[in-house]
């Protein structure tokens, strides 16, 4: 039931099942956990014809050992929890990429935010400090302002972050 509710986008049912004690470690016939169905690549096309909203609400859940869920504490989240910096600051997020050590968030204006384990500079903040709450990557903002160029896509690997700009 848990896999089914996630696969078909029934987040309300998913939350209720987890709260009721559903086994979150079960694998389906494709050897996927319920969370594997959540993290498959999905792209949301922001279009005023489709979505007439000012902001997206971004929710995360799962292990948070590396601080890559975007919450102020690095504790595990058993149910989806809102990352409120985006709602609070009216930032419309159109794409999220998450890996074991870090997460990138791309806004509809081309700004990029990151959080997680900063070793190796993977977060793009000129240091290797961990960042729990998504933080604007200033290097990308400098490029956006100086070159009149903005980020249109993001990708990550375990140790790297990639940015594709318009130009």
C-alpha positions in Angstrom: 0.0 0.0 0.0 2.9 2.4 0.8 4.5 1.9 -2.6 1.2 2.3 -4.3 0.3 5.5 -2.5 3.7 7.1 -3.4 3.7 5.8 -7.0 0.3 7.4 -7.6 1.1 10.6 -5.9 -1.2 10.1 -2.9 1.1 11.9 -0.4 -1.8 12.2 2.2 -2.2 8.4 2.2 1.6 8.0 2.3 1.9 10.2 5.4 -1.0 8.4 7.1 0.5 4.9 6.4 3.9 5.9 7.7 2.3 7.4 10.9 0.4 4.2 11.3 3.6 2.2 11.3 4.0 1.0 7.7 7.2 -0.9 7.0 9.3 1.7 5.1 12.1 -0.8 4.3 10.1 -3.2 2.1 11.2 -3.6 -1.5 8.7 -4.1 -4.4 9.2 -6.5 -7.3 11.7 -4.1 -8.9 13.7 -4.0 -5.7 12.7 -0.4 -5.0 11.7 1.1 -1.7 8.8 3.5 -1.5 11.2 6.4 -1.5 12.8 5.2 -4.7 9.5 6.0 -6.4 9.6 9.5 -5.0 13.2 10.4 -6.2 12.9 9.3 -9.8 13.7 12.3 -12.1 10.7 14.5 -12.6 10.7 17.9 -14.2 8.0 20.5 -13.5 7.6 22.9 -16.4 6.6 26.3 -14.9 4.1 27.7 -17.3 1.4 30.3 -16.5 -1.0 28.3 -18.7 -0.6 25.2 -16.5 0.2 26.6 -13.1 -1.0 30.0 -11.9 0.8 30.1 -8.6 3.5 32.4 -7.0 5.5 29.7 -5.3 6.0 26.0 -4.9 6.1 24.2 -1.6 9.1 21.9 -1.4 8.8 18.9 0.9 11.6 16.4 1.8 11.8 13.3 3.9 14.2 10.4 4.7 17.7 10.1 6.2 19.3 13.5 6.8 22.7 12.5 8.1 24.4 14.8 5.6 21.9 17.7 6.0 20.8 17.4 2.4 17.0 17.6 3.2 17.1 21.3 3.7 15.8 21.5 7.3 17.5 23.3 10.3 18.3 20.0 12.0 20.1 17.0 10.6 17.6 14.5 12.0 15.8 11.9 9.9 12.3 12.9 8.7 9.8 10.0 8.6 7.1 12.1 6.9 7.3 14.8 4.3 8.3 18.1 5.9 8.1 21.5 4.3 11.3 23.4 3.6 10.0 26.8 4.6 12.7 29.1 3.3 11.2 28.9 -0.2 7.6 29.6 0.9 8.7 32.3 3.4 10.8 34.1 0.8 8.3 33.5 -2.1 10.9 31.6 -4.1 9.4 29.4 -6.9 11.4 26.2 -7.2 11.1 24.4 -10.5 13.7 21.7 -10.2 15.4 19.7 -7.4 18.4 17.4 -7.6 19.4 15.3 -4.6 22.3 13.0 -4.0 23.8 11.3 -0.9 25.7 14.4 0.3 24.0 17.4 -1.1 20.9 18.9 -2.8 20.5 21.6 -5.5 17.3 23.7 -6.0 16.8 25.7 -9.2 14.3 28.6 -9.0 12.2 29.8 -11.9 14.4 33.0 -12.1 17.6 31.0 -12.6 18.9 31.2 -9.0 20.5 28.1 -7.5 20.4 27.1 -3.9 22.3 24.2 -2.2 22.5 22.4 1.1 24.2 19.4 2.6 27.7 18.2 3.3 30.2 20.8 1.9 33.5 18.8 1.8 35.2 19.3 -1.5 33.3 22.5 -2.3 30.4 20.6 -3.8 27.9 23.2 -2.5 29.5 26.1 -4.3 29.8 28.4 -1.3 33.6 29.1 -1.4 34.1 26.9 1.7 33.6 23.3 2.8 31.2 24.0 5.7 28.0 22.0 5.9 24.8 23.9 5.1 21.5 22.6 6.6 19.1 25.2 5.2 19.2 25.8 1.4 21.6 28.8 0.7 21.8 30.9 -2.5 25.0 30.1 -4.5 26.5 33.6 -4.9 28.9 32.6 -7.7 25.9 31.7 -9.9 24.2 35.1 -8.9 27.4 36.9 -10.0 27.3 35.2 -13.4 23.6 35.9 -13.7 24.1 39.7 -13.1 27.4 40.3 -14.8 26.8 38.2 -17.9 23.1 38.7 -18.2 23.0 34.9 -18.1 20.9 32.6 -15.9 21.0 29.0 -15.0 18.4 26.9 -16.8 19.3 23.4 -15.6 21.2 21.6 -12.8 22.7 18.2 -12.3 24.7 16.5 -9.5 26.8 13.6 -8.8 28.0 12.4 -5.4 30.8 14.9 -5.3 30.0 17.6 -7.9 27.4 20.1 -8.9 26.7 21.1 -12.6 25.0 24.2 -13.9 23.8 24.8 -17.5 23.3 28.5 -18.4 21.3 30.0 -21.3 24.4 31.3 -23.2 
